[in-house]
Amino acid sequence: MAILTYIFPAGQYDQVEVNGRQVVDPSTFHFVENAPVGFFDIFSNVHVGMTEAAPIILFVLLFGGALGIIQMTGALNSFIQIVSLKYSSKEKLLIPIMVLVFSLLGTLIGSAEDSLVYLAILVPMTISLGFDALTGFAIVMLGIMVGFLTGITNPFNVGVAQGIAELPIYSGIELRIALFVVMYLATVLYIYRHAMKVKKNPELGVFGKYTRQSTDTIEENFKLSMRHKISLYALLLNFIILMYGVIKLQWYISEIAGIFLLFGIIIGFICKLSPSDMSKGFIDGAKEMISGALIIGVAQTILVIVRDGLLLDSILYYASSLIGNLPPAINALGMFFTQMCMNFIVPSGSGQAALTMPIMTPLGDLIGVTRQTAVLAFQTGDGISNLIFPTSGVLIAALALNGIPYTKWLKWVFPFIGILIAISICFLMFAQFTNYGPF
């Protein structure tokens, strides 16, 4: 980007205030003298980018720390085990129930990395029920990833993107709930179809590092402790308060991070964690988020260079000139496929939001795409590509841990990717035709 500041023509739009929001006036673009970024400025701007992205970076770290405390209590893991045990003898109910559990974890709190823990439980269990490793793997990974991309209250994609787009946090939730329901049903049917094929003919299965005789790792007499029960109710209360706060009290990332941190500590006390244990859990949880947090800062650094080099408005001008004459619905689809491609380079949901939404937001203003629709295009494009791109660290790590070749996974999941794309296109077109808002 620094090199482009020497080559690409610089330009600027004037901005005007509309209903309290700063938007680009599309009729005011003009070229200006180039403002090339120096060699040393590339590196000093890293600190500037980190500083400007600090509110989002700290939100991600605080949320990860609170989640780390909850995970240290074992309450979430116990919940997964008790649900698995309860439905292990009802195999036809197991798939929809477990996919629902994992998809809710993805769509509500943005679970991703912790899927590696749940795979160690689900994969051996599905094999013991006469399915294969791919069935258990898909229950966890498709469940969490599809939940993540629908983002009902996911703070890492929708929360960050809406904040950048100056939208009320978690606004437009009704359409995301509908998207969640449709994609959940598609996921269940796709996995169920494969599982029943393997049940009839095990030769069609993919077993990875496991054998067909792998034993169930869940204790038959496992029971949910009273402390874990209370902890799970407390976590549910957390989400109820969160929804009330963002809808009625206009909470933003500081309040959202605060409520998660508060309930993380409360759940820690319920489960009799010592202050030292809670501190360790917080640090371990924050560690898991460091990579994504740094990506947000570096992505902001790129934007600092683009802004200081006066390239951002020029990029918007040429992009809007390229697609501005197309129907708005097609523009929304263009954003969707652009976000899919960007995810190969920036596989972090929050990092990609920090990189692309400052461009997509004003671009949407220019070409007739609502900001809420631009966020929808981002979250669906980002989430779908997480299931196929080899730059997705969680996916590759999960495949490696279970001995499932990437090529076999790609061949199996590719038709499902087509289904998700088709669903996303339908929702994006509906969003654009109905002026999905509030703006």
N, C-alpha and C positions, 0 to 999 in steps of 0.2 A: 504493500500500500504506500510505503514511503517512496519507492521508486516511481509509482504512478503519479505522485504529486509533482514530479518533474515532467511527466509526459501528458497526462490527461488534462484537458482544459478545466480550469476552475470556474465555478459559477455560484450564484446565490438566488434564492427566492426570498421575497419579503414574507413575513409572517403577520397574521392578524389574529385577534382574539375573538373567538366565537363561543358564546355561552360559557365563558370562563376558561376555555381551552385555547392553546396556541396551535393554529393550523396554518399550513402553507397556502399562500395565495397563488394559484396556478398560473395566473396571467402576468406574474412579475419576474419571471426568470431572466437573468442577465449574466453574461460572462464577465469575469473579473480577472485581474492579474494573478498568475499562479503564485502560490505560497508554498514552495517546496519545503519538506521536512528534512532537517539535517541528520547526519549519521548518528551523532550522539543523542539527538532528540528521540530517536527510535527507542533507545534504552531508558532515558529519563522519563519518557511518557508511560512506561510500564507502571511506575509509581503513581503517576497522575490517574491512569486508568483504574488501578486498584483503589485509589482514594475515592474516585467518583462512583465506583461500583460498591463501595463499602456497605451501604445499607442492605443491599441484596446479599452480598457475601456473608455478612454477619447473620442475616436472617437464616441462610442455609446452614451455617455452622451451629447456631442456637437450636434450630429444629433438629438437626442431626444429633446434637448432644442430648436433647430431651428424649429422642427416640432410642438413643443408646442406653439411657437409664431404664426405660421401659423394657427393652430387650434383655437387660441384665437381670431383671426380675424373673424372667422365664415365663411370664404370663402369656405373651403372644405364642410362644412355642408350645406351651401346654394347651392353648386353645386349638391350635392346628392338630395336635395329637389327639385330643378328645373328640374332635369332629371326625378325624380319620378313623378312629376306633369305632365310633358309633355307627358309621355307615360302611365299614369294611365288609360286612355281611350283606349289604344291600348295594351291590356293585352298580346297579342301574341308576341309583340315586347318588352314588359317590361322585361321579364326574360333575353333574350340575352343581352339587353342594360345594365341592372343593373349588371348582372354578369360580363360583360366586364369592367364596371367602377370599381367594387370592386377588380377584379382580377388584373387590372392595378395598383391599389393602393398597392396591395400585392407584385407584381413582380417588380415594379419600386422603391418604397420607403420602402418596408418591413412593411406595416401596419399590425397590429395584434390587439393590445389592444383597439385601437379606434373603432374596429368593434362593441363594446358594445354600442357605441353612435348611430351608424347607424341602429342597430336592432330596436331601439325604433321608428324609422321612417318607416322602411320597413315592419316589421311584421304586425302592424295594417293595413297598406295599402293593403297588399296582402290578408288579411282576408276580407277587404271591397270589394275587387274585386272578391270574390267568391272562393278564395283559402283557405289555412289554415296557421297556424303559422309556421309550418315546412317549407313551401314554402319560406316565407320571411326569415326565419332563414337560410335556405340553400343558398339562393341567396347571403346573406352577408358572412356567414362563409365559405361555399365552395368556393365562389368567391375569398375572401381574402386569404384563406389558399392554394388553388391551385395556385394562383398568387405567393404567398410567396415561395412555393416549386420550382416553375420554375425559379424564381430568375434572371430575365433578368439583372436588375441592383440593386438587393436587397443587401444593404450593410451589413445586419445582418447574412446572411448565405453565399452567394457566395463571397461577398466582403471580409469577414473575412477569409473564407476557402482558397481563392486564395492567400491572403496575406501570410498565414502560409505556403502554398505550394510553395511560391516564384514564382507564376505565375503572369503575367501582369494582373492588376485589370480589371475585366469584359472581359477578353479575352475569346474566344470561344462563343461569344454571338449569333452567327447564329444558332447553334444547340439549344440553350436555347429558342430562339424565336420560332423555330419549335416546341419544346416541349410545350411551352405556347399555341400555336395555337391548337395543338391536345388535350391538357388537357382542354382548354377552351371549345372546341366543345363538348367534352365528358361531362363536367359539365352542360352545357346548356341542352343537350339532356336528361340527367338524371333528372334534376329538372323539366324540361318541361313535361316529361312523368308523373311524380308524380302530378304536378299541374293540368294537364288535367283530371287525374283520380278523383281528389278531386272535380274539377269543375262539373263533371258528377254525382258524388256520395259523398256528404259532409261527409257521415258516415265514409269514409275511411280516413278522415283528422285527424291531430293531432293539437289541438288548444291550448295546454298548459294552461296558466293562462287566456287566452282570451276567449271570446265567439264568436259565428259565426256572431254576429251583431256588433262586434267591429268597431268603426268609424275611418275614415281616420284622421290622425293627421296633415296632410299637408294643409296649407292655400290655398284655391282655387285661390286666386288672388296673390299668392306669386310671386315676381319677383326678379331676380338677380340684385343687385345694381351695379352701374358702378364701384365702388371701388372693389367689389368682382370680377367683370369681369376682370379688369386690374390685380388684384392679381393672378387670375388663369392663365392669359397670362404670367405673370412674372414667375410663377411656371413652366410653360411649357418651357420658355426660360432657366430657371435653368437647366432643364434636357438636353436641347440641348447643352448648354455650358459644362455640366458635361460629356456628351458622347464625345464631341470634345476633352475635356481635357484628359480623360483617354485613348482615342484611339490615338490622335496625339501628346499630350504633356506628356504622361506617368505619369499622375497624380496618387498620392497614397492617403492614408487615410487622411493625413494632408490637402491636397488641396481639397479633396472631402468634408471633414467636413467644411472647410473654405467656399466653395461655397454655401453649404446649410445654414450656419450661415449668410452669407452675404445676401442671398435672403430672409431668414426669417426676417431679420431686414428691408430690402427693402419693403417686403409685409406688415410688421407691420406699416411702415410709410405711405404706400399707404392707408391703412385702418384707419389711424389717431390714432393708438395706442400710448399712451404716453410711454416715456422711462420706467416708473414704471410698466405699463401694460406689456410691452415687457419683462421686467425682470421677472415678475411674470409668464408669459407664458413660458419663457425659463426654469424657475425652475420647474414648474409643468410638463413640457415635460420631463425634465431630471429625475424627480422623477419616472416617469413611466418606466424608463430604469434602475433604480438602481438595481433591482433584477437581471436582465440579466447581468449587468455590474459586480456585485459581483460574480455571477456564473462563469463568465470568469476568474476572479481572483482566485477563489477557484479551478477551473479546472486546472489553470496553477500551483497552489500549488501542486496538485496531481502529475503533470508532473515534478515539481522540485524534489519531493521525489523519483519518479521513476528514474529520471536522476541521482540524487546524490547517490541513492542506486544501480546504474549501472544495472537496470532491463530493461530499454527500449530496448536495443539491444537484450537482451535475449528473451523478448517477441516477437520481430520481427523475431528472429531466429526460435523459435518454431512455430510461426504463418506461416512463409514462408515454413517451413518444412511440415506443415500440408496440406497446399493448393498449394504449389509451383509446384506440379506435375500435377495439373489440367490445362485445357485450360485457357488462359488468360480471355476469356469472362466469364467463370464460376467464376474466381477469382473476377471479377468486381461485379458479382451478390452476391458473398459472402460478399463483402464490403457493398453492398446495404442493405442486411438483417441484418448485424451487426449494421449498423447505425440506422436502425429501432428499434432494441432492445435497443440500448444505449439511445435512446430518452425517454424511460420510466424513466430512472434514471436522465437524464439531459435534461429536456424539452425545454431548451433555445437553439435556433438555433446557436447563436454566442458562447454560452457556450459549446455546443457540438462540435462545430468546434475547439474551443481552446483545448478541451480535446482529441479529436480523430484524428484530421488531422496531428499533429506531429508524430503519429504512422502510419496512413494510407499513408502518403506521401512517407516515405522511404520504407514502405512495398510494395507500388505500384512499386517503382524502382526495388525492388528485384524480383517481380513475373511477371513483364511484363505488368503492368497496368499503363497507362499514368497518370500523376498527374491531368490533366484536367478531365479524366474519374473518378478518385478518388473523385474529388470535386463533379462531377455529381452524383456519388453514395451517397455521403454525403447529398446533398441538397434534393434529392428525398426521400431517406430513412427517413431523419429527418422530412420533410414536410408531408409525407403521414401519419405517425404515430401521428402527431399533431391532426388529425381528430378523433382518437379513444381512445388514452390513457387518463385515468382519471387523470394523473399527469399534463396534459395540463391545466394550470390555466385559460387561456382565454376561452377555450371550456367549462369547468365546470361552470365558472362564467356566460357565455352567456346562457347556458342551464337553470341555476338556475333563472336568471332574467326573462326568458320567460316561466318558469314553464314546460319545456319539460323534461320528465324523461330521464336520461342517457341511460337506457336500450332500450327505444323506439328509441332514436337517433342511438344507436349502431346497432339495428336491421335494421333500414332504410338505414344507410350509409354503412353497411358492404359490400354489393355487389359492391358499387361504389369504395370502397377501393381495391377490387379485380381488377376492371378496371384500376385504377391508377397504381397498381403494374404491371399489364400486359404491360401498356404503358411504364412504367419506364424500365422494362426488355428489351423491344424492343430497346429503345433508348440507353441503356447501352451497349447492344450487338453491335449496330451500331457504337457507340463511340469507342469501343475496336477494332472492326475489321478495322476501318478507322484511328486508332491511333490519336484519338481526341486530339488536342494539343492547343498550340504550342509544349508542351512536357508533 
